[in-house]
Every structure is written in structure tokens, then in C-alpha cells.
Amino acid sequence: MLRQGSAIQAFFRAQPPGTRGESEWNRLATDLQALARAYGAEFPLGEHTAVRRVGDRELAGAVDSIAQTANRLKRSLDSDLKGAPADQSTREAAVRDADQLSKDAKALRDRVKDGKPSSAEADRLLAQASKMHAFIGTHQLPMSAGLWSEVPMRLQTIAAAYGTSWSSTR
């Protein structure tokens, strides 16, 4: 539908303003823009633009995986930082941040599973994940970095589901 709509959009843009049916088309094009956003794309579609929608089950799975990883990450950070040149307050803060990531993921997962609006919870999770990403990236933490390596892909899935992007520099 989006591809065919994109062709129709191109047709109307090539016609002089006021072409018969243009007003009706513009109204429908607004709906197609909303549909494209739900699929992580812009309307009209580019020639080779891929469209994909993240389903609730896939989203809940990605969020649940992050919650589980964050729980393991708490123990891993505690262990990694005991042997690193980090003070106790740094270690405690890192463990607290991992715990918060787990709580944020669980809150998002619960809202998604209940079919409730959850964009604020997703934003909070992505922001907390960026904080953890920066911390792990600036410290030599072999066990924690190994655990974290699977998380960015899942964060991208979550960001795509909400029509945003995730980067470590949020």
C-alpha cells in the first residue's frame, strides 16, 4: 500500500496544482504518512526503502531480554569493578545503574504486555541504556562488556518500535 501510494504521490506532484482528486489524495496521504511512521519509514517511500513493523511480542521479548541481561550485569559489574582501579562509590553507582536499567525494562515490558501506552517508559529505558553503554565503554570490564555486547541490537529493536533511534550518545 505504501509503495503504491508513493507512486500516486509522485503522480500528483508532477501535475499542476488543483488537479482533480488532489484534495482527496492529500487527505489520504496524511494517513499514509502515519502508517509509514508505524513501519519506521517516511512517506512517500524511497525507491529501495525497506519497511518493517516491530510487533508487540517481538518488542516484549527484546525488553525482557534486556531486563534479564541487566540483572546479570549487576553481578558482573560488581565483580569486574572489585578488581579494577575503581573506588567503592563508582562500583555502587554502576550496580545501581544496572539495577535501574533492569527496573526500567521490566516497567516497559509490563506496559507493552498490558497493551498500555509506553513511550515514556521506552524513552527512560533508552536513556538509561545509553548511560550504561557509556560507562561500560569507558572502563576495562571484560565480563560486563561481554554481557553488554548483545544489548545494543535489542535497543535498536525497541527504538524502531517507537519510531526513534538509539545511540550511545543520547
Secondary structure, 3 states (H helix, E strand, C coil): CHHHHHHHHHHHHHCCCCCCCHHHHHHHHHHHHHHHHHCCCCCCCCCCCCCCCCCHHHHHHHHHHHHHHHHHHHHHHHHHHHCCCCCHHHHHHHHHHHHHHHHHHHHHHHHHHCCCCCHHHHHHHHHHHHHHHHHHHHCCCHHHHHHHCCHHHHHHHHHHHCCCCCCCCC
